[in-house]
Amino acid sequence: MNAEFYPIYLAHVFDWTEPIHDRLNWLFVVLDSNRDILITEKYLGPELKQQGVQFEYKPEGLWIFSSKVVKSYVRDGIAVPFSACYIFNKRVKDCPRPSFKRTPDQGFPFSDTDISNVIAEIKSLNAIGYAADGGGLQWVSFDDELSHLIRQGFASWQKAAKKKT
């Protein structure tokens, strides 16, 4: 299990994990601080359809399927700050409604209790990870390749940020 906090956004995770998008599905449970995600269907559904994104609204949240997450609309319009999602293997297309829907709103990593709670939720949902941003990105993953890509992406991002200063 890997759990880390970085001063980045959820959108970065989509960029960095692109090599494995064909084996992932994403369940958004918080969008722009809105934990009642089903009310977003009215305005996001038509946009997602227009952009050709494979998605489905279900009681548990907004599912975005497969490699379509790299589309600019998803990256810039869905993965906005103060959002959270569970990450699943591609074969998983539904699950019970998650109860853990936290974001690091104050810019601090999750507490040990929060980490324990999200780990329990990931396991109960048969997910492979959870990612949430607010004042930084908190992520938890049981998938080694996913974790490696996020760490590698962050290291590249840090290196580029240092060059700018």
C-alpha positions in Angstrom: 0.0 0.0 0.0 1.2 3.5 -0.9 -0.1 6.7 0.6 1.5 10.1 -0.1 0.7 13.8 -0.2 2.0 16.1 -2.9 1.5 19.8 -3.6 -0.2 19.1 -7.0 -3.6 18.5 -8.5 -5.7 15.5 -9.4 -5.4 16.5 -13.1 -1.7 15.7 -12.8 -2.5 12.1 -11.9 -4.4 11.7 -15.2 -1.5 13.0 -17.2 1.1 10.8 -15.4 -1.0 7.6 -15.5 -1.8 7.8 -19.2 0.3 4.7 -20.0 -2.2 2.5 -18.0 -5.5 4.2 -18.7 -6.6 1.4 -20.9 -6.8 -0.8 -17.7 -8.5 1.7 -15.4 -11.9 3.1 -14.6 -12.5 6.2 -12.4 -15.4 6.8 -10.0 -15.7 10.5 -9.0 -17.3 10.9 -5.6 -16.6 14.6 -5.1 -16.5 17.3 -7.8 -15.4 20.9 -6.9 -16.3 20.3 -3.2 -19.7 18.9 -4.2 -20.3 15.6 -2.4 -23.8 15.3 -4.0 -22.3 14.4 -7.3 -25.5 13.2 -8.9 -26.8 16.7 -9.3 -23.9 17.4 -11.7 -25.4 15.1 -14.3 -27.7 17.8 -15.6 -24.9 20.0 -16.8 -21.9 17.6 -17.1 -23.7 14.8 -18.8 -24.3 16.7 -22.1 -20.7 18.0 -22.1 -19.2 14.5 -21.5 -21.4 13.1 -24.3 -20.4 15.9 -26.7 -16.7 15.3 -25.9 -17.1 11.5 -26.6 -16.2 10.5 -23.1 -17.4 7.0 -21.9 -19.2 7.7 -18.7 -22.2 6.7 -16.6 -23.9 8.3 -13.6 -24.8 5.7 -11.0 -25.9 6.1 -7.3 -22.2 5.8 -6.2 -21.1 8.7 -8.4 -19.8 9.6 -11.8 -18.0 6.7 -13.6 -15.5 7.6 -16.3 -14.4 4.5 -18.2 -11.1 3.5 -19.6 -8.7 5.7 -21.5 -11.0 8.6 -22.0 -9.8 10.5 -18.9 -7.0 12.1 -20.8 -9.4 14.1 -22.9 -8.9 17.8 -22.1 -12.5 18.2 -20.9 -12.1 15.6 -18.3 -8.7 16.8 -17.2 -9.7 20.4 -17.0 -13.5 20.3 -16.4 -13.9 17.2 -14.2 -10.6 16.9 -12.3 -10.8 20.3 -10.9 -9.4 21.2 -7.4 -11.4 19.9 -4.4 -12.4 16.7 -6.2 -12.0 13.0 -5.3 -12.1 9.7 -7.1 -11.6 6.0 -6.6 -9.6 4.1 -9.1 -10.6 0.7 -10.3 -9.4 -2.0 -12.6 -11.2 -1.8 -15.9 -13.4 -4.8 -15.2 -15.1 -3.0 -12.3 -17.9 -0.8 -13.5 -20.0 -0.5 -10.3 -19.7 -0.8 -6.6 -21.6 0.1 -3.4 -21.8 3.8 -2.7 -18.6 4.9 -0.9 -18.9 6.6 2.4 -15.4 8.0 2.4 -15.4 11.2 0.3 -12.7 13.5 1.8 -10.4 15.9 0.1 -7.4 17.6 1.7 -9.3 21.0 1.9 -6.9 22.6 4.3 -3.7 21.8 2.4 -2.6 19.1 4.8 -2.2 15.4 4.3 -4.9 13.1 5.6 -4.6 12.0 9.2 -3.7 8.5 10.1 -7.4 7.8 10.9 -8.4 9.2 7.4 -5.7 7.0 5.8 -7.0 3.9 7.7 -10.6 4.8 6.7 -9.8 5.2 3.0 -7.8 2.0 3.0 -10.8 0.1 4.5 -13.0 1.7 1.9 -10.7 0.9 -1.0 -10.7 -2.7 0.1 -14.4 -3.0 0.6 -15.1 -1.5 -2.9 -12.5 -3.7 -4.6 -10.8 -0.5 -5.8 -7.0 -0.1 -6.4 -6.7 3.5 -5.2 -8.1 6.8 -4.1 -7.0 10.3 -5.1 -8.3 13.6 -3.8 -7.1 17.1 -4.1 -7.8 20.4 -2.4 -4.8 22.1 -1.0 -2.6 19.4 -2.4 -3.1 15.8 -3.6 -3.6 12.9 -1.2 -3.4 9.5 -2.9 -3.6 6.0 -1.7 -2.9 3.0 -4.0 -2.6 -0.7 -3.8 -1.4 -0.9 -7.4 2.4 -0.8 -7.8 2.4 0.4 -11.4 -0.1 3.2 -10.6 2.0 4.3 -7.6 5.2 4.2 -9.7 3.8 6.4 -12.4 2.5 8.9 -9.9 5.9 9.1 -8.1 7.7 9.3 -11.4 5.4 12.1 -12.6 5.9 14.0 -9.4 9.6 13.7 -9.6 9.6 15.1 -13.1 7.2 17.9 -12.0 9.5 18.8 -9.1 12.6 18.8 -11.4 10.8 21.1 -13.9 9.6 23.4 -11.1 13.2 23.8 -9.7 14.4 24.7 -13.2 11.9 27.6 -13.3 13.2 29.1 -10.1 
